[in-house]
Amino acid sequence: MPNTSPIRVPATSLPHLLLVNSMTMGGKLKLALLFIIMFSTTEARPEPPVQPPITEAILHGIAASLTMFVDELEQMPKLYGYSFSNGLPVAGSLTIGMFEKHWKFHRDFPGTTVFAYGTSQESATVPGPTIEALQGVPTSITWQNHLPQHHILPWDPTIPTAVPKKGGVPTVVHLHGGVHESKNDGHPLAWFTSDFQETGSAWSGSEYHYPNIQHPGNLWYHDHALGLTRANLLAGLVGPYVIRNPHVETSLDLPSGEEFDQHLVLFDRSFRTDGSLYMNSTGDNPSIHPQWQPEFFGDAIIVNGKAWPYLKVQRRKYRFRIINSGNARYYGLSLSNGLDFISVGSDSSYLPTPVNTNTLLLAPSEIADVIIDFSTSSANEAFLSNDAPYPYPTGNAVDGLNGKVMKFIISPRNPNPPDNSKIPASLINYPAASTSVGITTKTRYIVMYEYQSATGNPTHLYINGKRFEDPVTETPKTGSTELWEVINLTGDNHPLHVHLGTIQAIRVRQIINLTIFTNCMTINNDAIKCNVSAHAIGKLIDIPAYERTWKNVVKMRPGYMTSVIVNFHLIDTNASYPFDATTEPGYVYHCHILDHEDNAMIRPLKLVS
C-alpha cells in the first residue's frame, strides 16, 4: 500500500464511522471495559518463540541462496468426490483433515513446519489434494482440525479475530466459487478448533455438502476463519477443486489426462535460515495493531509447494489451471521465447471463444485456465515470468527472485503419444451480462475505503464505511441479478469476491476530480449525495478479453468505478438455486487480499425471498 497515494481516507475522516473519536468520556470508558472483558476472558495463545531480529535484506539473501529450477514440479494427490454404482456416478464422501507437518519447499532446505490438508498427516500436502467432482453429483466432506494448541505464525487479537478460550487454531473451509447453502459455505464465524473443542457462533456441523450443481470449471478451497485467513493460508491451507462434465467438455477436445491437464498453484513465501516460515510479527502501527501488516509479500515464488520448480514437457499442447493462492501478490505472467497463453477460461467459467494473449494478470484468488502449445517453441526451454509491481499497481518493481516463477524443459523429440487435442473455435456460451430494464433488479454502490493513522500508515480497510459486525445492508433476492457500482477510493487494486454470487465486470470508468469526490465521500459516505454521476465520467479501461466471462473475482482499479453484474442464480441455465439460499448464517463478500479481508474489508451478505 504505497503511502504516497492521494486518495486514501484518514482514520479520523468519517466521524459517523469512527464513533470513538466523538464519544463521551463515559462512552470511551465503556468501550475500553468491553475490550478488557473480551480479551481477559479469552486465554490468548502465546506467540511463537521470540526470534532474533530479521531484515528484508536477510530474507532476500536466504531466498537468493536457493538455486532455481532444481526441484521438479510436484503433482498433488487426487481425491474423487464421487464413486460408481452399476457403472453410474453416485454421491461421494470424503474425510479431509488439517495437520501440522514438515514440508520440503526446496531440495537444499530443511523441512518447514506447515499446516496441510490431507487424508492423513503422512499424505497431507501443500497445496492440498486436488478434489475432482462431477456436475450434478453431490460431494460430502467431513473437515477435521488436527492442528496444535498454538499457531506457527503471529496473529493479532486487536482485529476482528476468532479467539478460542481454550487455545487451539480456529479453522473453517470455504469452497471458493462454490454454489451451496450458507451452512456449507465456510462462514468466518463457523470456525472450529481441534476435535471441535470450541466452535464459532455460526458453526453447524463437521460435514459439508457440496451439490456441484454449477457448470464445469475451476474452484479452490482454503481456510476462512475470522481474522486468521491470512495466517492460516500462509501456513499452507489451500487446495484445488474441479467440477467436470464429460458430456459438455469431451467435445471441446482440449488437452486432457493427468500429464497434459495440470494445476499450477502459485503463492509467495519468506523463510528464516532454519527453513521456518517468516511472517512479520510487528505491525505497521504497532501501538494500534501489534502484528497486523497491510500486505504480506514473500521473497520466494512457490508453485505446487516447490520454490521455482521445473516441469519436463513434450512438444505438444498442455492445459494449465493456474490458481493465485497468495495473500496479496498479483502476478503479471508471461512466457519466454514468444509463447502465448491460449486462454479458455477464467475462474470457474469457460470463455465463449479461446483468447490468445502473451500476458495474464492474476489477482489473489483468481484462476486462469490456459493452453500452452510447446510445439511452437524455438528453444528447448521456456520460463514463466512475473512483472506485476507489489503492492499492485504502483508498488515495488519485481526483482531477480519474485520476477521468476518456474521453468519448462521442452523435449526436442516429437510427442509420444501424438497430440490429438485441439483449440476449438468456440467454447461455452453463457447468458450475457446485461443491465437491461427487467434484468437487473437493483443497483448498489459499493465503496472501498482505507484508513490511516497520523503517521500515514494504514490501520484498517472497510467496505461502505462499515465493520464486518455491523448489520447487513446487502440483501439481494434469491434468483435476482443486480448491478453493483464498485468505487475504489484507495491506492490499491482490490480483488472483489462475492460468495455464492457469480460476477462479471462490464465497464471500468475513471473518476474525475477524484480529490473533490473523495473529500465529499469522506464526510457523507453517500455516492448519490456526492454526485457520482458527474465524477464517474473519465476514461474507460478495456476489460481484457480473457476476463470476459462469469467470474468469482473481479479486480477493482484504484480511482475508478467498476460496474459489475452480480447473479444470484445458476448462470448456465438461469435457473434458481435448488436449495434455500436465505437460511442462516448467510454469506459474505470481501476483498481477497487476505490482509485486507482480515482487517476488515469484509461485509455480510444475506439473501432474501
SVG drawing of the C-alpha trace seen along z (x, -y; Angstrom):
<svg xmlns="http://www.w3.org/2000/svg" viewBox="-39 -19 62 72">
<polyline fill="none" stroke="black" stroke-width="0.4" points="0.0,0.0 2.1,-3.0 1.8,-5.8 2.0,-8.5 -1.5,-7.8 -3.6,-10.9 -6.9,-9.0 -6.6,-7.3 -9.1,-8.3 -7.5,-9.2 -8.7,-7.2 -10.4,-10.2 -12.2,-11.3 -15.5,-9.6 -17.0,-10.8 -20.1,-8.6 -17.9,-5.6 -15.3,-6.1 -17.5,-6.9 -14.7,-6.5 -13.4,-9.9 -16.7,-11.6 -17.7,-9.5 -18.1,-11.0 -15.6,-10.1 -18.1,-7.6 -18.6,-6.0 -14.9,-5.7 -14.6,-4.0 -17.4,-1.6 -15.6,-0.7 -12.3,-0.2 -14.0,2.0 -15.6,4.0 -12.2,4.8 -10.7,5.6 -13.6,8.0 -13.4,9.5 -9.7,10.3 -9.4,11.1 -12.0,13.9 -10.1,15.3 -7.0,17.4 -4.8,15.9 -2.4,18.4 1.3,17.4 3.1,16.3 5.8,18.4 9.2,18.2 10.9,14.8 13.3,15.0 16.4,12.7 15.6,9.6 15.4,10.3 15.6,7.7 14.3,7.8 17.9,8.0 18.4,11.2 15.1,12.7 16.1,11.8 19.5,13.3 18.0,16.6 15.7,16.8 18.6,15.9 20.7,18.7 18.3,21.3 19.2,22.5 16.3,22.0 14.8,24.7 16.3,27.7 13.1,29.2 10.6,30.9 7.0,29.7 5.0,31.6 1.8,33.3 -0.7,33.1 -2.6,36.3 -6.1,36.6 -9.3,37.3 -12.6,38.1 -15.8,36.6 -17.9,39.4 -18.0,43.1 -19.6,45.5 -22.6,47.9 -23.6,50.1 -21.4,48.1 -23.1,44.8 -21.5,42.0 -23.1,41.5 -22.6,39.1 -19.2,39.4 -18.0,38.9 -14.5,37.7 -12.8,37.0 -10.0,34.4 -8.0,33.2 -5.7,30.3 -2.4,31.4 0.9,29.9 3.8,31.4 7.2,30.7 7.3,29.9 10.3,29.6 9.9,26.4 13.4,26.8 15.9,29.6 18.5,27.6 16.1,26.5 15.3,28.4 11.7,29.3 9.4,26.4 6.7,26.6 3.4,26.1 -0.4,26.7 -1.5,29.0 -4.7,30.6 -4.9,34.4 -6.5,37.7 -3.7,38.3 -0.7,36.4 1.6,38.6 -0.3,37.9 -1.1,34.2 0.4,31.8 0.9,28.1 -1.2,27.3 -3.7,29.9 -5.0,32.7 -6.9,31.9 -10.6,32.7 -12.4,33.9 -16.2,33.6 -18.8,34.2 -21.5,31.7 -24.8,32.7 -23.2,35.4 -23.0,34.3 -19.9,34.5 -19.9,34.6 -16.7,33.7 -16.0,34.0 -13.4,31.4 -11.3,32.2 -9.0,30.0 -5.9,31.8 -3.8,28.6 -1.9,27.9 -2.7,25.7 -0.6,22.8 -0.3,21.2 3.1,21.4 2.7,17.8 1.9,14.5 -1.7,13.3 -3.3,10.1 -6.2,10.1 -6.8,6.4 -8.5,7.0 -11.8,8.9 -10.5,12.4 -11.6,15.9 -10.0,16.4 -11.0,19.6 -10.9,19.6 -9.1,23.0 -6.5,22.4 -6.1,24.2 -6.1,22.9 -9.5,21.9 -10.2,23.1 -13.1,23.4 -13.0,24.3 -14.5,22.2 -15.0,23.7 -14.2,20.6 -16.7,20.3 -19.0,23.0 -22.8,22.8 -24.4,24.3 -26.3,23.5 -24.7,21.0 -24.2,23.5 -21.7,25.3 -20.0,22.1 -17.3,21.8 -18.6,18.6 -15.9,16.8 -17.9,17.3 -18.3,21.1 -14.7,21.9 -13.8,24.8 -10.7,26.0 -9.1,29.4 -11.7,32.2 -14.4,29.5 -13.4,28.5 -14.6,25.0 -16.7,23.6 -17.7,20.2 -21.2,18.8 -22.1,19.9 -20.8,23.4 -23.4,26.0 -21.6,29.3 -18.5,31.1 -19.8,32.4 -20.2,30.1 -22.4,30.9 -21.4,29.6 -24.2,30.3 -21.8,29.5 -24.8,28.2 -23.0,25.4 -21.4,25.6 -18.0,27.3 -15.0,25.2 -12.2,24.5 -12.6,23.7 -10.3,24.0 -10.7,24.5 -9.0,22.6 -9.3,21.6 -11.7,18.7 -11.6,18.3 -12.4,14.8 -9.2,12.6 -6.9,15.6 -7.3,16.2 -4.0,14.6 -2.1,16.6 -3.8,19.9 -3.3,19.7 0.2,18.6 0.7,21.7 -0.4,23.8 -4.2,24.4 -5.1,24.2 -6.1,26.7 -7.7,27.1 -11.2,28.3 -12.5,29.1 -16.1,29.7 -16.1,31.7 -18.9,32.6 -17.6,35.1 -20.8,34.7 -20.0,31.0 -16.2,30.9 -15.2,34.0 -16.4,32.5 -14.1,29.5 -11.0,31.8 -8.8,29.8 -5.7,31.4 -6.7,34.0 -5.3,36.6 -3.1,36.3 0.0,35.5 -1.5,32.9 -4.0,31.2 -2.4,29.9 -2.8,27.4 -0.3,24.7 -0.9,23.3 1.1,20.1 2.0,18.4 5.0,16.5 6.8,17.2 9.7,15.9 11.9,18.2 14.3,18.0 17.7,19.7 16.3,22.7 13.7,23.1 10.7,21.9 8.1,19.7 8.6,16.0 5.7,13.6 6.4,10.1 5.3,10.0 5.4,6.2 2.5,4.2 2.9,1.1 1.1,-0.7 2.2,1.4 0.6,-0.8 -2.8,-0.1 -2.3,3.4 0.7,5.1 1.1,7.6 -1.2,6.7 0.6,5.5 -1.4,4.2 0.1,6.8 2.4,9.9 4.9,10.3 7.4,13.2 10.8,13.4 10.4,16.9 7.8,17.9 6.3,21.3 4.5,23.4 2.7,26.6 4.8,26.5 8.2,26.1 10.3,22.9 10.9,22.1 10.3,25.7 10.8,27.1 8.5,29.3 9.5,31.5 7.0,31.2 6.7,32.7 6.4,30.6 2.6,30.5 -0.3,28.7 -0.8,28.7 -3.7,27.3 -2.7,25.5 -5.2,24.3 -3.3,21.5 -4.5,20.5 -3.1,17.4 -3.5,18.6 -1.2,15.9 -2.0,13.4 -1.5,10.2 0.8,10.6 -0.6,10.0 1.1,12.0 1.7,10.5 2.5,13.7 4.3,14.1 6.3,16.9 9.7,16.6 10.5,17.4 7.4,15.7 5.0,18.4 1.4,17.3 -1.2,18.3 -4.4,19.6 -7.0,18.7 -10.0,20.9 -11.5,20.0 -11.3,17.6 -12.2,18.6 -14.9,21.2 -16.3,20.4 -15.2,21.1 -14.8,18.2 -17.1,18.1 -14.0,18.5 -10.3,19.1 -8.2,15.9 -4.6,15.7 -2.6,13.4 1.1,13.0 0.3,11.7 -2.1,12.6 -2.7,10.6 -3.9,12.7 -5.1,11.1 -5.1,13.1 -7.7,15.9 -8.1,15.6 -7.8,18.6 -6.6,18.7 -7.4,21.7 -4.9,21.8 -3.4,23.9 0.3,23.6 1.5,25.1 5.1,26.1 5.4,27.4 5.7,23.8 8.8,23.1 12.0,22.3 14.0,23.4 14.1,26.4 13.2,24.4 10.7,21.7 10.3,19.6 7.2,18.5 7.9,14.9 6.1,12.3 6.3,8.5 3.5,7.2 4.5,4.5 3.8,5.1 1.6,3.8 -0.3,3.6 -0.4,1.4 2.1,-1.3 4.4,0.6 7.9,2.1 9.1,3.4 9.9,7.2 13.4,8.4 15.5,11.4 13.7,13.5 10.0,12.7 10.2,11.9 10.7,15.6 8.0,18.3 9.1,21.7 10.8,23.3 9.6,25.6 12.1,28.1 10.8,28.9 11.7,32.3 13.4,31.9 11.5,35.0 8.1,35.4 5.3,36.1 4.5,39.6 1.7,40.4 0.8,37.9 -1.1,34.8 -4.7,35.1 -6.0,32.2 -7.4,29.1 -8.1,25.5 -11.8,25.3 -13.2,22.2 -15.8,21.8 -16.1,23.0 -19.2,22.4 -21.6,19.5 -23.5,18.4 -26.3,15.9 -24.7,12.4 -24.3,9.9 -26.9,7.2 -28.2,4.0 -31.4,4.0 -34.6,3.0 -36.2,6.1 -32.8,7.9 -31.2,6.1 -33.4,5.7 -31.4,3.3 -28.3,1.0 -26.0,0.8 -23.0,-1.4 -20.1,0.5 -17.3,-1.8 -13.8,-0.8 -12.1,-2.9 -8.7,-2.7 -8.0,-4.5 -4.6,-5.7 -3.0,-6.7 -1.3,-10.1 1.9,-8.5 0.2,-7.8 0.3,-4.1 -2.9,-2.0 -4.9,-1.0 -7.8,0.9 -10.0,1.0 -13.8,1.0 -16.5,1.5 -19.1,-1.2 -17.5,-2.5 -18.9,0.4 -17.4,3.1 -18.0,6.8 -20.0,6.8 -22.4,4.1 -25.9,5.1 -26.2,6.5 -27.0,3.9 -26.7,6.1 -29.9,8.2 -30.4,9.4 -33.3,11.6 -32.5,15.1 -32.7,15.6 -32.1,11.9 -29.5,10.1 -28.0,6.8 -25.8,4.0 -23.0,3.2 -21.2,-0.1 -17.9,0.5 -16.0,-2.7 -12.3,-2.2 -11.1,-5.2 -7.9,-3.5 -4.5,-3.4 -4.6,0.4 -6.2,2.7 -8.7,4.9 -10.0,8.3 -13.6,8.4 -15.1,11.9 -18.8,12.4 -19.7,15.7 -22.5,17.6 -22.9,14.8 -21.3,15.0 -20.0,11.7 -18.8,10.0 -17.3,6.6 -19.0,4.8 -17.4,1.3 -14.4,-0.4 -14.6,-4.2 -12.2,-6.7 -13.5,-9.1 -12.6,-12.6 -11.9,-15.3 -11.1,-12.4 -9.9,-14.5 -13.1,-16.5 -15.2,-13.4 -13.2,-11.6 -13.5,-14.6 -17.2,-14.5 -17.4,-10.8 -15.2,-11.2 -17.9,-13.4 -21.1,-11.9 -20.3,-8.3 -23.1,-8.6 -22.3,-8.3 -25.6,-9.8 -25.2,-12.8 -21.7,-13.3 -23.0,-13.3 -21.1,-10.2 -22.7,-10.5 -20.8,-13.8 -17.5,-12.2 -17.6,-8.7 -17.2,-10.1 -13.5,-9.7 -11.7,-7.4 -12.9,-3.9 -10.5,-1.0 -10.9,2.1 -11.7,5.3 -9.2,8.0 -10.8,10.5 -9.5,13.3 -11.7,12.0 -15.0,11.6 -17.0,14.3 -18.7,15.0 -16.2,14.9 -15.8,15.4 -13.3,12.5 -13.2,9.1 -10.3,6.6 -11.2,3.1 -8.9,0.5 -8.0,-2.4 -9.6,-5.7 -12.2,-4.0 -15.8,-2.9 -16.2,0.7 -19.7,1.7 -20.3,5.3 -23.2,7.6 -23.9,9.9 -26.1,13.0 -27.7,14.9 -28.9,17.9 -27.2,20.6 -25.6,18.8 -25.7,21.6 -29.4,22.2 -30.7,19.0 -32.5,21.4 -32.9,20.6 -30.9,22.4 -32.3,25.8 -31.8,25.0 -32.9,22.3 -30.3,19.6 -32.0,17.5 -31.1,19.6 -28.5,18.6 -25.7,17.8 -25.8,16.1 -22.8,15.3 -20.1,12.6 -18.4,10.6 -14.9,9.1 -11.6,8.1 -9.4,11.2 -6.2,9.6 -6.1,11.6 -4.6,9.0 -7.3,6.6 -10.1,9.1 -8.9,9.8 -8.9,6.1 -11.7,5.7 -12.6,5.3 -15.5,7.8 -19.2,7.5 -22.1,9.9 -24.4,10.8 -28.0,12.0 -30.2,13.4 -34.0,12.9 -37.0,14.4"/>
</svg>
